[in-house]
């Protein structure tokens, strides 16, 4: 093995071994080889069983010993192959057992790794179990990213201990499109909670005016904005998660579980009632002023940033930087770029008189929880708002009525727009014409950004799955371009060839 990090843990009983298995199940990724060594009865099989049951989220999962079959495979969230090499005839048999393929596609748990020492990857995670008093000593050696992941899940375990949940069961929930990951925490005799793992990351290279992308786009870099917005909205009657405990330095939060139901049906189609209630919630939010500066602690106040010209233009430039060359095979000319950016300068100027308030930024299906048992605005659980800004309120309406992840058919679109506008009219003092102009500009801004983002995710990040959203995004853009204020952009898009829907 290369230079490695050594972690030593005392496991006082079987429950402690099981908890370590749960923690490791959250740390392991496809391509990891966990080599489990120790004498007979040291607990290797017990630890492997705990890892597999946690990965399966099934305490009753049958985990037979692979002593005679040599390998047992499990089709789980990440495929896992459990090897026992005690009876391996010679190390070359490992290839015949399909080890390389199993490691390429998933995780390999290997008991008695010393039987094939030369055949195992040098970058493996080595875990040795030894008897110590009435318990066990676990010594883990790992390098690079695996070591960081293991130390992270152990830090979260310490955080839960400090929160008063030393025996809590942990299960993977999800990772989102950003740098955050989530897990379920099941304390004994208490409702489940959500653990948000928001580890600090390097700022990244400058991309605009000497600043990194997150700084220009006003993306939250720590937990303060999340806590601030959650508290401000909850105090005003909205359903945001209660924050139970936060470690701002490490980026670990224990928060309320608002539920697991969304606004889509089992086939991934929008449920009209739930979208209509979401729009009603948004109309209510837009009727009240949210303070720009929100105290979070005795030493920190969160200032909600503006959705300013720099952020808007950087986002719409994704069309120039990624979409056009992908679509037509040639990048935009200098003249095309200059004209496009000048059009956006004019459109942004026209937003000067638009209604501005808190915008949640990604108010669409992945970030909305449906709470059937609640009433009014509390039926809508809000979970993704850490990047909230002050800007044209029309942006969030565009986000939900033109959901980036699911097609909103024209009839439902019109219903949602009518619902929102009727509610805003009833509040009084609503400039509907000005709002609709801002809506068209914000819709175009968002969809131009997405049309470039889907290509960037494909070409830069190797994530092809997002490209399926392109036809929908371009169709939504066409709707926005129908507004008379968007005529210059409509003409530019037609000449550039980006407003035609792809199949």
ZAMARGU-4260 file (C-alpha; in steps of 0.2 Angstrom, whole numbers, plus 5000, padded with zeros to 4 digits):
<rodrens>
0) 5000/5000/5000 | 5005/5018/4997 | 5006/5031/5011 | 4991/5028/5022 | 4982/5035/5037
5) 4979/5024/5052 | 4963/5024/5062 | 4962/5014/5078 | 4945/5011/5087 | 4940/5001/5102
10) 4924/4991/5099 | 4917/4987/5116 | 4903/4974/5110 | 4894/4968/5095 | 4883/4983/5095
15) 4899/4994/5093 | 4905/4982/5079 | 4888/4984/5070 | 4889/5003/5071 | 4906/5003/5063
20) 4898/4993/5049 | 4885/5006/5047 | 4897/5019/5046 | 4908/5010/5034 | 4893/5007/5023
25) 4891/5026/5021 | 4909/5028/5017 | 4912/5015/5004 | 4911/5019/4986 | 4911/5008/4970
30) 4929/5003/4967 | 4934/5001/4985 | 4942/4985/4991 | 4940/4983/5010 | 4952/4969/5016
35) 4946/4962/5033 | 4960/4953/5042 | 4961/4945/5059 | 4961/4928/5068 | 4946/4916/5068
40) 4932/4923/5078 | 4940/4941/5078 | 4923/4948/5070 | 4927/4949/5052 | 4911/4941/5046
45) 4901/4950/5059 | 4908/4967/5052 | 4905/4961/5034 | 4887/4956/5039 | 4884/4973/5047
50) 4890/4982/5031 | 4879/4972/5020 | 4864/4974/5030 | 4866/4993/5031 | 4869/4994/5013
55) 4853/4984/5010 | 4844/4993/5024 | 4838/4976/5029 | 4842/4970/5047 | 4836/4953/5042
60) 4846/4951/5026 | 4853/4933/5024 | 4872/4934/5024 | 4879/4917/5022 | 4897/4914/5024
65) 4906/4913/5007 | 4919/4901/5015 | 4915/4887/5003 | 4908/4897/4988 | 4923/4909/4990
70) 4912/4924/4984 | 4894/4930/4987 | 4887/4944/4977 | 4873/4957/4982 | 4864/4968/4971
75) 4862/4983/4982 | 4862/5002/4981 | 4881/4999/4976 | 4884/4981/4971 | 4894/4972/4984
80) 4904/4956/4982 | 4909/4947/4998 | 4925/4936/4996 | 4931/4924/5009 | 4949/4918/5003
85) 4952/4906/5017 | 4951/4891/5005 | 4958/4899/4990 | 4970/4887/4981 | 4981/4900/4974
90) 4981/4918/4972 | 4978/4917/4953 | 4960/4910/4957 | 4955/4928/4962 | 4954/4933/4944
95) 4944/4917/4940 | 4931/4922/4953 | 4928/4939/4944 | 4937/4950/4957 | 4942/4963/4944
100) 4925/4965/4937 | 4917/4965/4954 | 4929/4979/4959 | 4926/4989/4944 | 4907/4989/4946
105) 4905/4989/4965 | 4913/4986/4982 | 4923/4971/4987 | 4924/4965/5005 | 4938/4952/5007
110) 4941/4941/5022 | 4958/4933/5023 | 4966/4945/5011 | 4983/4938/5015 | 4979/4922/5004
115) 4980/4933/4989 | 4991/4947/4995 | 4999/4951/4978 | 4983/4951/4968 | 4974/4964/4978
120) 4974/4982/4974 | 4988/4992/4982 | 4975/5006/4986 | 4964/4995/4996 | 4957/4999/5014
125) 4965/4987/5026 | 4955/4984/5042 | 4962/4972/5055 | 4952/4966/5070 | 4960/4959/5086
130) 4953/4954/5103 | 4956/4967/5117 | 4949/4963/5134 | 4931/4960/5132 | 4930/4969/5116
135) 4939/4971/5099 | 4952/4983/5092 | 4949/4989/5074 | 4964/4996/5065 | 4960/5004/5048
140) 4974/5009/5036 | 4968/5018/5020 | 4975/5032/5009 | 4968/5046/4999 | 4950/5049/4996
145) 4944/5033/5005 | 4953/5038/5021 | 4945/5055/5020 | 4928/5047/5018 | 4931/5035/5033
150) 4936/5049/5044 | 4921/5059/5039 | 4908/5046/5043 | 4917/5044/5060 | 4917/5062/5063
155) 4898/5062/5060 | 4896/5047/5072 | 4905/5058/5085 | 4893/5072/5081 | 4878/5061/5084
160) 4886/5055/5101 | 4888/5073/5106 | 4870/5077/5100 | 4864/5063/5113 | 4861/5049/5100
165) 4876/5038/5103 | 4867/5022/5097 | 4857/5029/5082 | 4856/5019/5067 | 4862/5027/5051
170) 4856/5024/5033 | 4860/5032/5016 | 4847/5044/5010 | 4854/5053/4995 | 4867/5064/4988
175) 4861/5079/4978 | 4868/5088/4963 | 4879/5098/4974 | 4892/5094/4986 | 4880/5089/5000
180) 4875/5071/5005 | 4861/5066/5017 | 4857/5051/5028 | 4843/5045/5039 | 4847/5045/5057
185) 4836/5033/5068 | 4838/5037/5086 | 4831/5025/5099 | 4813/5028/5103 | 4812/5045/5093
190) 4806/5050/5076 | 4819/5048/5062 | 4830/5064/5058 | 4840/5069/5043 | 4859/5071/5044
195) 4865/5084/5031 | 4884/5081/5027 | 4890/5097/5019 | 4909/5095/5020 | 4920/5110/5017
200) 4928/5110/4999 | 4941/5121/4991 | 4934/5137/4983 | 4939/5132/4965 | 4948/5142/4951
205) 4942/5160/4946 | 4930/5160/4932 | 4924/5178/4931 | 4931/5194/4937 | 4944/5185/4948
210) 4931/5176/4958 | 4926/5157/4958 | 4909/5151/4951 | 4901/5149/4968 | 4905/5167/4973
215) 4899/5175/4957 | 4883/5164/4957 | 4881/5167/4976 | 4880/5149/4980 | 4881/5145/4999
220) 4898/5139/5005 | 4893/5134/5023 | 4878/5130/5033 | 4874/5148/5040 | 4863/5153/5025
225) 4853/5136/5027 | 4850/5139/5045 | 4846/5158/5043 | 4833/5155/5029 | 4825/5140/5037
230) 4822/5149/5053 | 4816/5165/5045 | 4803/5155/5034 | 4798/5144/5049 | 4794/5159/5060
235) 4783/5165/5046 | 4773/5149/5045 | 4781/5140/5031 | 4787/5121/5033 | 4805/5121/5034
240) 4816/5109/5044 | 4819/5112/5062 | 4837/5113/5065 | 4842/5102/5080 | 4861/5104/5080
245) 4874/5111/5069 | 4893/5110/5068 | 4897/5125/5056 | 4915/5122/5055 | 4913/5104/5050
250) 4897/5107/5040 | 4886/5094/5049 | 4868/5097/5053 | 4855/5087/5061 | 4838/5092/5055
255) 4819/5088/5055 | 4813/5075/5043 | 4798/5083/5034 | 4793/5067/5025 | 4797/5058/5009
260) 4782/5061/4998 | 4784/5073/4983 | 4774/5081/4970 | 4775/5068/4956 | 4765/5052/4954
265) 4773/5035/4953 | 4776/5037/4935 | 4785/5053/4937 | 4771/5064/4931 | 4766/5080/4940
270) 4751/5079/4952 | 4741/5094/4948 | 4734/5097/4966 | 4751/5097/4973 | 4758/5109/4961
275) 4743/5121/4963 | 4747/5120/4982 | 4765/5124/4979 | 4761/5139/4968 | 4749/5145/4982
280) 4763/5143/4994 | 4774/5154/4983 | 4761/5167/4981 | 4760/5169/5000 | 4779/5170/5001
285) 4779/5184/4989 | 4766/5194/4999 | 4778/5197/5013 | 4795/5205/5015 | 4809/5194/5021
290) 4823/5204/5030 | 4840/5205/5021 | 4850/5202/5037 | 4846/5187/5047 | 4855/5184/5064
295) 4860/5165/5065 | 4871/5166/5080 | 4878/5178/5093 | 4893/5180/5081 | 4886/5178/5063
300) 4872/5187/5053 | 4868/5180/5036 | 4866/5194/5023 | 4855/5188/5008 | 4864/5192/4992
305) 4856/5200/4977 | 4853/5191/4961 | 4864/5204/4952 | 4869/5207/4934 | 4885/5198/4936
310) 4877/5182/4942 | 4863/5183/4929 | 4875/5185/4915 | 4887/5172/4920 | 4873/5159/4920
315) 4866/5164/4903 | 4884/5163/4896 | 4883/5144/4898 | 4873/5145/4881 | 4888/5153/4873
320) 4901/5142/4881 | 4893/5125/4879 | 4877/5124/4870 | 4880/5132/4853 | 4895/5122/4848
325) 4886/5106/4854 | 4871/5110/4844 | 4878/5116/4827 | 4896/5110/4828 | 4904/5128/4828
330) 4906/5140/4843 | 4898/5157/4843 | 4908/5171/4834 | 4914/5186/4843 | 4900/5196/4835
335) 4887/5183/4841 | 4894/5184/4859 | 4894/5202/4859 | 4876/5204/4853 | 4869/5191/4865
340) 4877/5199/4880 | 4871/5216/4875 | 4853/5209/4873 | 4855/5202/4891 | 4861/5219/4897
345) 4846/5227/4891 | 4834/5214/4898 | 4842/5215/4915 | 4840/5234/4914 | 4822/5231/4912
350) 4821/5221/4928 | 4825/5237/4938 | 4807/5240/4942 | 4802/5222/4944 | 4795/5216/4961
355) 4810/5209/4971 | 4809/5199/4986 | 4816/5182/4992 | 4818/5169/4979 | 4822/5151/4984
360) 4831/5148/4967 | 4827/5130/4964 | 4808/5129/4968 | 4804/5113/4958 | 4799/5095/4961
365) 4815/5088/4968 | 4815/5101/4982 | 4796/5100/4987 | 4789/5089/5000 | 4771/5085/5000
370) 4764/5084/5018 | 4746/5077/5016 | 4742/5078/5035 | 4745/5097/5035 | 4735/5112/5029
375) 4738/5128/5019 | 4755/5133/5016 | 4762/5120/5028 | 4757/5106/5016 | 4772/5111/5006
380) 4789/5106/5014 | 4804/5117/5008 | 4821/5109/5009 | 4833/5117/4997 | 4835/5136/5000
385) 4852/5139/5006 | 4856/5148/4989 | 4842/5160/4991 | 4844/5177/4985 | 4834/5194/4984
390) 4829/5196/4966 | 4814/5196/4954 | 4800/5185/4962 | 4795/5179/4945 | 4810/5168/4945
395) 4803/5155/4957 | 4786/5155/4948 | 4796/5151/4932 | 4805/5137/4941 | 4789/5128/4947
400) 4778/5131/4932 | 4792/5126/4920 | 4799/5112/4930 | 4816/5107/4924 | 4814/5089/4928
405) 4797/5085/4923 | 4786/5091/4908 | 4772/5103/4914 | 4759/5101/4900 | 4751/5118/4893
410) 4734/5115/4902 | 4742/5113/4919 | 4754/5127/4915 | 4740/5139/4912 | 4731/5133/4928
415) 4746/5136/4938 | 4749/5154/4931 | 4730/5158/4933 | 4731/5152/4951 | 4746/5162/4956
420) 4740/5178/4947 | 4723/5177/4955 | 4731/5175/4972 | 4742/5190/4969 | 4728/5201/4963
425) 4718/5197/4978 | 4732/5203/4989 | 4731/5220/4981 | 4744/5232/4974 | 4750/5219/4961
430) 4758/5225/4945 | 4753/5211/4934 | 4759/5217/4918 | 4776/5221/4926 | 4777/5204/4934
435) 4773/5195/4918 | 4787/5204/4909 | 4799/5200/4923 | 4792/5182/4922 | 4797/5180/4903
440) 4814/5187/4906 | 4817/5176/4921 | 4811/5161/4912 | 4822/5164/4897 | 4837/5167/4909
445) 4834/5151/4918 | 4831/5141/4903 | 4846/5148/4894 | 4857/5143/4909 | 4850/5126/4909
450) 4852/5123/4890 | 4871/5126/4893 | 4871/5117/4909 | 4865/5101/4902 | 4879/5101/4889
455) 4892/5105/4902 | 4887/5091/4913 | 4888/5079/4898 | 4905/5085/4891 | 4914/5091/4906
460) 4907/5080/4920 | 4903/5064/4909 | 4885/5065/4915 | 4874/5060/4900 | 4858/5058/4910
465) 4854/5076/4911 | 4853/5078/4892 | 4836/5071/4892 | 4829/5087/4899 | 4835/5097/4884
470) 4819/5096/4873 | 4809/5101/4888 | 4821/5116/4892 | 4820/5122/4874 | 4801/5121/4873
475) 4800/5131/4889 | 4812/5144/4882 | 4801/5146/4867 | 4786/5150/4878 | 4796/5164/4887
480) 4802/5171/4870 | 4784/5174/4865 | 4784/5190/4876 | 4786/5206/4866 | 4801/5211/4877
485) 4810/5196/4872 | 4809/5199/4853 | 4828/5203/4852 | 4833/5187/4861 | 4820/5177/4851
490) 4828/5183/4835 | 4845/5180/4841 | 4841/5162/4846 | 4833/5159/4829 | 4849/5164/4820
495) 4860/5154/4832 | 4849/5139/4830 | 4846/5135/4848 | 4827/5138/4850 | 4822/5123/4840
500) 4817/5108/4850 | 4828/5092/4849 | 4821/5075/4849
</rodrens>
